[in-house]
Amino acid sequence: MPTFIVTGCYTAAALKGMIANPSDRAEGARSVVEAAGGKMLAFYATTGPTDWMVIAEVADVHDLLASMMAVGASGMVSNVQTVRGFSAEELMEMQKRAGKVAQAYKSPA
């Protein structure tokens, strides 16, 4: 299954709720990923421009994006970004394919 890295920020309302009523946000993330038909590989609270990161395997990016729309609509997260991650093995295969494509490429100059 393809791997996706999703990052985002908590809103002020979410932070207020987390302070008043601490909860396991990894389990919250896991339930969303599983509802999308995927498997959560990791959850991290992060520093920097985002507050959290989820690494997940999901067969269909449409399902993942639909789940992120639902989470975003809750008003508890913002700045949600999703990128496709590739393993070292996948990168190796891309390099091999690029070598074959490069041989077929004809430069205009």
Residue pairs with C-beta under 8 A, 6 or more apart in sequence:
1 38
1 39
1 57
1 58
1 59
2 57
2 58
2 59
2 61
2 84
3 41
3 55
3 56
3 57
3 84
3 85
3 86
3 87
4 55
4 56
4 57
4 58
4 61
4 64
4 82
4 83
4 84
4 85
5 53
5 54
5 55
5 82
5 83
5 84
5 85
6 53
6 54
6 55
6 56
6 64
6 68
6 80
6 81
6 82
7 46
7 50
7 52
7 53
7 54
7 79
7 80
7 81
8 50
8 51
8 52
8 77
8 78
8 79
8 80
8 81
9 49
9 50
9 51
9 52
9 77
9 78
9 79
10 18
10 51
10 52
10 76
10 77
10 78
11 75
11 76
11 77
11 78
13 75
13 76
14 76
14 77
17 76
18 25
25 43
25 45
25 52
26 40
26 43
29 40
29 43
29 52
29 54
30 40
30 43
32 67
32 70
32 71
33 39
33 40
33 54
33 56
33 58
33 64
33 67
34 40
35 67
36 56
36 58
36 63
36 64
36 66
36 67
37 58
37 59
37 60
37 63
38 56
38 57
38 58
38 59
38 63
38 64
39 56
39 57
39 58
40 54
40 55
40 56
41 55
41 56
41 57
42 53
42 54
42 55
43 52
43 53
43 54
43 55
44 52
44 53
45 51
45 52
46 52
46 53
49 79
50 79
50 81
55 85
56 64
58 64
61 82
61 84
64 82
65 82
68 80
68 82
71 77
71 80
72 78
72 80
86 94
